[in-house]
């Protein structure tokens, strides 16, 4: 017998698989194959429309001129940087799970996260789809429900906090350009200060579990009124909040754990942003890093809205519109953004789909063994 997060489970892989599958039937109905195929078709349709319509609006010839002058030798560099971004987020989930006593290997955790990442790019829910499949696949690995929830929650908090820090850093870095109006500089300083105050408030809330319980109860009451949640009591929410709070404090109180989790959460965004900057360099038009950082974080926040799969179309428009407002040419922006999304969206989605097939193949071999 082995113990994971206080729950005893047998070490028989077949028993783990059967018990996890039985529990999964109680809380999550699997998506039908035809329904998922329909989502993939919609995703491809949106992608083809995006890459076909944007050059028509911007100008085929103008964008072609930009591509002709591009340094294609930097394509492998951009691909390698984006790979480091995905490895960072996979490592974040692995480290947070390991801090709680989880026993998954890094390759296995990477297969699970990449599968969930691709799933979130296919379904309209985006991050909700990624969270759903992450939870389902981790439970199938025999990880306890409590540890799974804490791992997903803490990882999401860490890389969300990293994005807020990047937004504040971008605002301050943009002040060094010296060509922006005073009104922008004052607004940038105010927003950056507000971001750091918000982070300080979050730390204060974590240290006050009673505040977190009141907030969680308020969200539960709101969800009950909208009939989004059923059969969840306030006592269960309180227990979950206490566990999450203790888990967060156990990570943040340890300097080594905090540095590891924070560095991998930050690496996910920094490498992704560096891939975008590399694309701008490849087409011969380097961009101000501070301004790019601001526009990138804003586009990521707007693109997280569950309107299209992983913000497809919304992210591109948001990033292009904010950069265009800073005076950059539209044909350069369209070429760079579409090229960047080829790495960060389409190739990562394809890689995640392959990881899901590999994951299922590994489990089939384990059951047969």
C-alpha positions as CSV (number, residue, x, y, z in Angstrom):
1,X,0.0,0.0,0.0
2,X,1.1,3.6,-0.8
3,X,-0.2,6.8,0.7
4,X,-0.8,9.9,-1.4
5,X,-1.9,13.1,0.5
6,X,-3.3,11.1,3.3
7,X,-5.3,8.6,1.2
8,X,-4.3,5.0,0.8
9,X,-4.4,3.4,-2.6
10,X,-3.1,0.1,-3.9
11,X,0.0,0.1,-6.0
12,X,-1.7,-2.1,-8.6
13,X,-1.9,0.1,-11.8
14,X,-5.0,-1.8,-13.0
15,X,-6.8,-1.1,-9.7
16,X,-5.8,2.6,-9.8
17,X,-7.1,2.8,-13.4
18,X,-10.5,1.1,-12.6
19,X,-11.1,3.1,-9.4
20,X,-10.2,6.4,-11.0
21,X,-12.4,5.7,-14.1
22,X,-15.3,4.7,-11.8
23,X,-15.0,8.0,-9.9
24,X,-14.7,10.0,-13.1
25,X,-18.1,8.7,-14.2
26,X,-19.6,10.4,-11.2
27,X,-18.3,13.9,-11.8
28,X,-17.4,14.3,-15.4
29,X,-19.1,13.1,-18.5
30,X,-16.5,12.4,-21.2
31,X,-16.9,14.3,-24.5
32,X,-18.1,12.4,-27.4
33,X,-15.7,11.8,-30.3
34,X,-18.0,13.5,-32.8
35,X,-18.4,16.5,-30.6
36,X,-14.6,16.9,-30.2
37,X,-14.2,16.4,-34.0
38,X,-16.7,19.2,-34.5
39,X,-14.6,21.5,-32.2
40,X,-11.5,20.7,-34.1
41,X,-13.2,21.5,-37.4
42,X,-14.4,24.9,-36.0
43,X,-10.8,25.6,-34.8
44,X,-9.4,24.9,-38.2
45,X,-12.1,26.9,-39.8
46,X,-11.2,29.9,-37.6
47,X,-7.5,29.5,-38.3
48,X,-7.9,29.3,-42.0
49,X,-10.2,32.4,-41.9
50,X,-7.8,34.3,-39.8
51,X,-4.7,33.6,-41.9
52,X,-6.7,34.3,-45.1
53,X,-8.6,37.4,-44.1
54,X,-5.9,39.3,-42.3
55,X,-3.6,39.6,-45.4
56,X,-6.7,40.7,-47.4
57,X,-7.4,43.6,-45.0
58,X,-3.8,44.5,-44.4
59,X,-2.5,44.0,-47.9
60,X,-1.1,40.9,-49.5
61,X,1.8,42.7,-51.2
62,X,2.8,44.6,-48.1
63,X,3.0,41.5,-45.9
64,X,4.8,39.6,-48.7
65,X,7.4,42.3,-48.8
66,X,7.9,42.0,-45.0
67,X,8.3,38.2,-45.3
68,X,10.8,38.5,-48.2
69,X,13.2,40.5,-46.0
70,X,12.9,38.1,-43.1
71,X,15.8,36.2,-41.6
72,X,14.5,32.6,-41.9
73,X,17.5,31.3,-39.9
74,X,15.8,32.6,-36.8
75,X,12.9,30.2,-37.2
76,X,14.6,27.4,-35.3
77,X,15.5,29.8,-32.6
78,X,11.9,30.9,-32.1
79,X,10.8,27.3,-32.0
80,X,13.4,26.4,-29.4
81,X,12.4,29.4,-27.3
82,X,8.7,28.4,-27.4
83,X,9.7,24.9,-26.4
84,X,11.4,26.3,-23.3
85,X,8.2,28.1,-22.5
86,X,6.1,24.9,-22.6
87,X,8.8,23.0,-20.6
88,X,8.6,25.7,-18.0
89,X,4.9,25.4,-17.4
90,X,5.1,21.6,-17.3
91,X,7.9,21.9,-14.8
92,X,5.8,24.3,-12.7
93,X,3.0,21.7,-12.4
94,X,5.5,19.0,-11.6
95,X,7.2,21.0,-8.9
96,X,4.0,22.0,-7.2
97,X,2.7,18.4,-7.3
98,X,6.1,17.2,-5.9
99,X,5.9,19.7,-3.1
100,X,2.6,18.1,-2.0
101,X,4.0,14.6,-2.1
102,X,2.8,13.6,-5.6
103,X,4.7,10.8,-7.3
104,X,4.3,11.5,-11.0
105,X,7.5,11.7,-13.0
106,X,8.3,14.9,-15.0
107,X,7.8,13.2,-18.4
108,X,4.4,11.9,-17.3
109,X,3.3,15.2,-15.9
110,X,4.4,16.9,-19.1
111,X,2.3,14.5,-21.2
112,X,-0.7,15.2,-19.1
113,X,-0.3,19.0,-19.2
114,X,0.4,19.2,-22.9
115,X,-2.6,17.0,-23.6
116,X,-4.8,19.3,-21.5
117,X,-3.2,22.4,-23.1
118,X,-4.2,21.1,-26.6
119,X,-7.7,20.3,-25.3
120,X,-8.0,23.9,-24.0
121,X,-7.1,25.1,-27.5
122,X,-9.9,23.1,-29.1
123,X,-12.9,23.7,-26.8
124,X,-14.4,27.2,-26.5
125,X,-13.8,27.3,-22.7
126,X,-10.0,27.7,-23.1
127,X,-8.5,27.6,-19.7
128,X,-11.5,25.8,-18.3
129,X,-10.9,23.0,-20.8
130,X,-7.3,22.8,-19.8
131,X,-8.2,22.7,-16.1
132,X,-10.9,20.0,-16.8
133,X,-8.6,17.6,-18.6
134,X,-5.7,18.2,-16.2
135,X,-7.9,17.2,-13.3
136,X,-9.3,14.2,-15.1
137,X,-5.9,12.8,-16.2
138,X,-4.2,13.4,-12.8
139,X,-7.0,11.5,-11.1
140,X,-6.6,8.7,-13.5
141,X,-3.0,8.6,-12.4
142,X,-4.1,7.9,-8.9
143,X,-3.4,11.3,-7.5
144,X,-5.9,12.1,-4.7
145,X,-8.6,14.6,-5.3
146,X,-7.3,17.0,-2.7
147,X,-3.8,17.1,-4.0
148,X,-5.0,17.4,-7.6
149,X,-7.1,20.4,-6.7
150,X,-4.3,22.0,-4.7
151,X,-1.8,21.4,-7.5
152,X,-4.0,22.9,-10.2
153,X,-5.0,25.9,-8.0
154,X,-1.6,26.8,-6.7
155,X,0.0,26.5,-10.2
156,X,-2.7,28.7,-11.7
157,X,-2.1,31.3,-8.9
158,X,1.7,31.2,-9.4
159,X,1.7,31.8,-13.2
160,X,-1.2,34.4,-12.9
161,X,0.9,36.3,-10.4
162,X,3.8,36.1,-12.7
163,X,1.7,37.7,-15.5
164,X,0.7,40.6,-13.2
165,X,4.4,41.2,-12.3
166,X,5.3,41.2,-16.0
167,X,2.6,43.8,-16.7
168,X,3.9,46.1,-14.0
169,X,7.5,45.6,-15.2
170,X,6.5,46.4,-18.8
171,X,4.8,49.6,-17.7
172,X,7.9,50.7,-15.9
173,X,10.2,49.6,-18.7
174,X,8.2,51.5,-21.3
175,X,9.0,54.8,-19.4
176,X,12.6,54.5,-20.5
177,X,11.6,55.0,-24.2
178,X,11.5,58.8,-23.6
179,X,9.1,59.4,-26.5
180,X,5.7,58.8,-24.8
181,X,3.5,61.6,-23.5
182,X,3.3,62.7,-19.9
183,X,-0.2,61.4,-19.5
184,X,0.9,57.9,-20.5
185,X,3.8,58.0,-18.1
186,X,1.6,59.0,-15.2
187,X,-1.0,56.4,-16.0
188,X,1.7,53.7,-16.4
189,X,3.1,54.5,-12.9
190,X,-0.3,54.4,-11.4
191,X,-1.2,51.1,-12.9
192,X,2.1,49.6,-12.0
193,X,1.7,50.7,-8.4
194,X,-1.9,49.3,-8.4
195,X,-0.6,46.0,-9.6
196,X,2.0,45.7,-6.8
197,X,-0.7,46.8,-4.3
198,X,-3.0,44.1,-5.6
199,X,-0.2,41.5,-5.2
200,X,0.4,42.8,-1.6
201,X,-3.4,42.5,-0.9
202,X,-3.3,38.9,-2.2
203,X,-0.5,38.0,0.2
204,X,-2.5,39.6,3.0
205,X,-5.5,37.5,2.1
206,X,-3.5,34.3,2.0
207,X,-2.3,35.1,5.6
208,X,-5.9,35.6,6.7
209,X,-7.8,32.3,6.1
210,X,-11.1,33.8,7.4
211,X,-11.1,36.4,4.6
212,X,-10.6,33.6,2.0
213,X,-13.5,31.7,3.6
214,X,-15.8,34.7,3.3
215,X,-14.8,35.2,-0.3
216,X,-15.3,31.5,-1.1
217,X,-18.7,31.4,0.5
218,X,-19.7,34.5,-1.5
219,X,-18.7,32.8,-4.7
220,X,-20.5,29.6,-3.7
221,X,-23.7,31.6,-3.0
222,X,-23.4,33.3,-6.4
223,X,-22.8,30.0,-8.1
224,X,-25.9,28.5,-6.4
225,X,-28.1,31.3,-7.6
226,X,-27.0,30.7,-11.1
227,X,-27.4,26.9,-10.7
228,X,-23.8,26.4,-11.6
229,X,-22.9,24.2,-8.6
230,X,-25.0,21.6,-6.8
231,X,-24.5,19.5,-3.7
232,X,-21.6,21.6,-2.4
233,X,-21.9,22.8,1.2
234,X,-20.2,25.7,2.9
235,X,-18.4,23.3,5.2
236,X,-16.8,21.6,2.2
237,X,-15.8,25.0,0.8
238,X,-14.3,26.0,4.1
239,X,-12.3,22.8,4.3
240,X,-11.0,23.2,0.7
241,X,-10.0,26.8,1.5
242,X,-8.1,25.8,4.6
243,X,-6.2,23.1,2.7
244,X,-5.4,25.5,-0.2
245,X,-4.3,28.2,2.3
246,X,-2.0,25.8,4.2
247,X,-0.6,24.5,0.9
248,X,0.2,28.0,-0.3
249,X,1.8,29.0,2.9
250,X,3.9,25.8,2.9
251,X,5.3,26.8,-0.5
252,X,5.7,30.5,0.0
253,X,7.3,30.1,3.5
254,X,10.1,27.9,2.0
255,X,12.4,30.1,0.0
256,X,13.6,27.2,-2.2
257,X,10.1,26.2,-3.1
258,X,9.0,29.7,-3.8
259,X,12.0,30.4,-6.1
260,X,11.4,27.2,-8.0
261,X,7.7,27.7,-8.5
262,X,8.1,31.4,-9.2
263,X,10.9,30.9,-11.7
264,X,9.1,28.3,-13.7
265,X,5.9,30.3,-13.7
266,X,7.7,33.4,-14.8
267,X,9.7,31.4,-17.4
268,X,6.4,30.3,-19.1
269,X,5.6,33.9,-19.9
270,X,9.1,35.2,-20.5
271,X,10.1,32.6,-23.0
272,X,6.8,33.0,-24.8
273,X,7.3,36.7,-25.0
274,X,10.9,36.2,-26.1
275,X,9.6,34.0,-28.9
276,X,7.4,36.9,-30.0
277,X,10.3,39.4,-29.9
278,X,12.4,36.9,-31.9
279,X,9.8,36.9,-34.6
280,X,9.9,40.7,-34.8
281,X,13.7,40.6,-35.0
282,X,13.5,37.9,-37.7
283,X,11.4,40.2,-40.0
284,X,13.9,43.0,-39.4
285,X,11.8,45.2,-37.1
286,X,12.9,45.0,-33.5
287,X,10.3,46.5,-31.1
288,X,10.6,48.3,-27.8
289,X,10.6,45.5,-25.1
290,X,8.7,47.6,-22.6
291,X,5.9,48.4,-25.0
292,X,5.8,44.8,-26.3
293,X,5.6,43.5,-22.8
294,X,2.6,45.8,-22.0
295,X,0.7,44.9,-25.2
296,X,1.5,41.2,-24.7
297,X,0.2,41.0,-21.2
298,X,-3.0,42.9,-22.1
299,X,-3.6,40.6,-25.1
300,X,-3.1,37.5,-22.9
301,X,-5.6,38.8,-20.3
302,X,-8.2,39.7,-22.9
303,X,-7.6,36.4,-24.8
304,X,-8.3,34.4,-21.6
305,X,-12.0,35.3,-22.0
306,X,-13.9,32.1,-22.9
307,X,-15.2,33.3,-26.2
308,X,-13.1,31.4,-28.7
309,X,-10.7,28.4,-28.3
310,X,-7.7,29.8,-26.3
311,X,-8.6,33.3,-27.5
312,X,-8.0,32.6,-31.1
313,X,-8.6,35.8,-33.0
314,X,-9.1,37.8,-29.8
315,X,-5.5,37.6,-28.8
316,X,-4.3,38.6,-32.3
317,X,-6.6,41.5,-32.6
318,X,-5.9,42.8,-29.1
319,X,-2.1,42.5,-29.5
320,X,-2.2,44.1,-33.0
321,X,-4.5,47.0,-31.9
322,X,-2.5,47.9,-28.8
323,X,0.8,47.9,-30.7
324,X,-0.8,49.8,-33.6
325,X,-1.8,52.5,-31.1
326,X,1.9,52.9,-30.2
327,X,2.6,53.8,-33.9
328,X,3.9,50.5,-35.4
329,X,3.0,49.7,-39.0
330,X,0.1,47.3,-39.5
331,X,1.7,45.1,-42.1
332,X,4.7,44.5,-39.8
333,X,2.4,43.7,-36.8
334,X,0.2,41.4,-38.8
335,X,3.2,39.4,-40.2
336,X,4.9,39.1,-36.8
337,X,1.7,38.2,-34.8
338,X,0.5,35.6,-37.2
339,X,4.1,34.1,-37.3
340,X,4.2,34.1,-33.6
341,X,0.9,32.3,-33.2
342,X,2.1,29.7,-35.6
343,X,4.6,28.7,-32.9
344,X,2.7,29.4,-29.7
345,X,-0.7,28.2,-30.8
346,X,-0.7,25.8,-33.8
347,X,2.5,23.9,-33.2
348,X,1.9,23.7,-29.4
349,X,-1.7,22.4,-30.1
350,X,-0.3,19.8,-32.5
351,X,2.4,18.8,-29.9
352,X,-0.3,18.4,-27.2
353,X,-2.4,16.2,-29.4
354,X,0.6,14.0,-30.0
355,X,1.3,13.9,-26.3
356,X,-2.2,12.7,-25.6
357,X,-1.8,9.8,-28.0
358,X,1.5,8.9,-26.4
359,X,-0.1,9.1,-23.0
360,X,-2.9,6.7,-24.0
361,X,-0.4,4.4,-25.6
362,X,1.7,4.3,-22.4
363,X,-1.4,3.5,-20.2
364,X,-2.4,0.7,-22.6
365,X,1.0,-0.9,-22.3
366,X,0.9,-0.5,-18.5
367,X,-2.5,-2.2,-18.3
368,X,-1.2,-5.0,-20.5
369,X,1.9,-5.4,-18.3
